[in-house]
């Protein structure tokens, strides 16, 4: 892929991520402060031969939440550790959902490109 095509693709995917983030902001809360599904992550599909889109997305969701807890731990102290089990579960669930949607999109896009 040429450098120009890579730059154009990056721009399109960035715009898509911003748009999905905005749409997610409009959706009702799931009842847990700060919890989001992560729709914008659909635009940044990591290509790997070792893990499926679902695996990559689950790892990303859980990793993101671990990073949030670490940052909160450094700023607020150990009182935030009670959120850790819930955030890991939510990260895994939302990661699985987004990963499954991403897998379907990848399959459909590959089919569309071949047509």
N, C-alpha and C positions, 0 to 999 in steps of 0.2 A: 504494500500500500504506500502510495506516495505521501510525502510530508504534507502536501496541501490537503489530501483526502483525510489524513489523520487529524489535522487541525479542524477541518470542517466537521468531522465526526465528533470531536471533542466538544465543539460548540453546540451541536445539535443535542448531544447527551446532557450537557450542562443545562441547556434551556429546558429540556424534558424534566430533569431533576428539580429545577426550580418550580416548574409547573405542578409536578406531583406533590412537592412540599406544600405549595399553596392549597391544592385540593385537600390534602390531609389536614391542614389547619382549619378548613371549613367543616370537617366531619365532627360529629359529637364526640365528646370525651368518653373513654371507656370506664371512667369512674376512678382512675388512679392518676393522681397529679403527675404530670410530666410523661406519662406513658403514651407512646405513639406506635403505630404499626410500622412505619418506615417505608412508605410508598416511594420516596425519592431514591431509595436504594435500587429500585428496578432499573434505573437509568445507568447504574454503574455495575454491570454484570462482570464479575471477575472470571476470566477464562483460566481454567485449570484442568489438568488431566487426572488429578488425584482425588478431587472432590466434585460432587454434583452441585448444581446451583442451590439445591436445598441445603447441602452440607456447608457450603460457603456462606450462605445467608444466615444459618443458625450460628455458625462461628462468629460472624460479624455482629449479630444481634447480642449474643452473650458477651462478646469482647467489648462492645460499646458500653453495655451496662456495667461491666467490671471497671472500665475506665471512669465512668461516672462516679461509681462508689469510691474508687481510689481518690479522685479529685475531691469529693465531698469529705472523705476521711481526713485528708490533709488540711482541709479548710475548717471543718466542723468537729472533728474528733470521732470517737468510736460510736457515738449515738446513731450514726447512719447505717451501721452494720446490720441492723434489723431488717433493712430493706433488701439486703443481698439475696436471700432465697427467692423472694417474690420477683425481683428483677431478673434473676437468672431464668426462672420459669417463663416469665413474660418474653424475655429475649429469645428463648428457644422456640416458643409458640409463634411469635410474630416472625421470626426468622424462617420457620418452616412454611408459614403461609406465603410470605414474600418469595421465598425460594421456589415454591411450587408454581406460583404465578409466573415467575421468571422463566422456569423451565418450559412452561406452556408457550410463553412469548417467544423464547428462543426457537422452539420447534416450529411455530407458525412463521416466524421471520425467515428461517432457513427454507421452508417450503415456498414462501412468497418470492424469495430471491431466485430460486431455481426455476420458477414458473415463467 
